[in-house]
């Protein structure tokens, strides 16, 4: 979820002061209705939804496709919008003291190709979970997204 370049350039100018970033995440479902989660290095050992922050000129859909390919080696198909999440509940203070608000655009997809690979610079591992078996230590904001997805979009035919 770290972007080298644009964000680093901004941080050189503003230091740790709060910034607004736009990011995208995508819930990927396999043919059995399991959801792909990423065990992250930052914050270490927590689980989250694959995705990351927008680079200059990207659409939110392009963010999803780029981040998923970089992090997992998978190419994702058609994206369905879940919701957009923003506001004071999405304020973050990073371990290094950087402060930011994130506007997160969340999608889901049932289509992907490729072989799952782990980018060790950001991830510990990836694993598909049935909704009833999701781990406890999920990034708080991602738990909100997962809960909304399961309530509004996930149906019995998916599992």
N, C-alpha and C positions, 0 to 999 in steps of 0.2 A: 504494500500500500504506500510505499515511499517512492516519490518521483525525484529523480536526480535532474537538476537543471532549473526548471521554472520555479519550483518551491524553494530550492536553495538560493536562487537569485533574489527572490522576495525576502527571504529571511535575512540575507545580508543587508538589505535596505531597512527593514523594520525591526530586526531583532526578534524578541519573543512576543511582541505585541500581538493581540488577537487578529486573525485573518479569517476570511470566509473561503472555504474550498468546496468544490462540487465533486462528488464521487458517485460511482455506480457499483452496485453489487448484483449478482445473479444467482438465484437458486436453480441448481441444475438437478433435474430428476432423471434417474435411470429407468429402464424398462420395467423394473419391479416397484416403482414408486418410492424409491429411496432418494434422499436428499444428500448432495455432496457438501461436506463441510471441510474446512481447512484448519488444521491445528497450527496456530501461528507462532512465530518467534516473537512478535510484538503485539500486545503484551504476551510474554512467554507462556506457552502452554494453553492459552485460551483458544476456543474454537470460534470460527467465524464463517461468513459466507464469502466466497471468492469475489474479488473486485478491487477497486482502487480509486485513485484520484485522477481527475481530468487533466490532460495536458492541453496546451494552447491549441485551439482549432478543432478539438475533438467534439463529437456528439456524445451523449451519455451512452448510447448503444455501442459506439466505437470503443469507449472506455471498457465496457464489459467484455467485448470481443478481444481486445488487446490484453487486458489483465488476465482473463481466463487462459488465453494461449500462453502468455508468459509464465503464469504460475502453475498451470496444470498440463500444458501440451495439448489441451483439447480445443477443438474448433466448435463453437456453439452455433446453433441454428436460430430460428425465429424467436424473438424476445417478446414476452407479454409483460406489460407494466403492472406492478403490484401497487405502488404508491410512491409519493415523494415525502421525505422526512426532513424536517428542518425545525429551527427554533432553539430556544434556550436549553432544551433538554439534550441538544446535540453539540454542546460545548465540551471541548477536550483540552486537557493540559498534558502534553507529551512528557515522557520521562526526562527529556532535555530542557523542559520549561517552555517550549513553544506552545502558544495558545491558539486555538482555532475553533470555528464553528463549521460544521459539515452539513451541507445539503446533500442528502443521499437519495439517489433515484434507484429504486429496487425493481428488478425484473425476475421472471422465471422462464425457464425453457425446458422442454422435454427432448430436445434434439441436440445431439453432439456427436462428433467423430473424433477419432484419434485414440492414442494410448495415454493413460494417466501417468504423468511424470511429476516429480516434486522439484520445484525451484527451491533449493536449500537456503538461498539467501533470505527468503521470507517465510518459508513454511517448514514445519517439522514433518507433517504428513497430511494426506487427504483420505477421507473415508466416507462411504455412503452409509446413511442411517435411515431406518424407518422412523417416521415421526414419533412413535411411542418410545423409541430408544435413543433420542437425542441426548448428548452429554449435558451435564449440569453447568459446566464452566464455559458458557457461550458469551461472547461480547454482548453487553447489555443492549446496545442499540440493534444488534443483529437478532437478538431474541425477540424484540418487538416486531421486526420484519417477518421472522419465521412464524410467530404467532398469528399475525395478520394473514400471511399467505395460507397457513393451514386452515384458518377459519373461513376465508373467503374463496380460495381457489382450489384447495386440495380436496378431492372427492374420493369416495370409497373405491371407485374404479382405478384410482392411481396406485392402490397398494395391493 
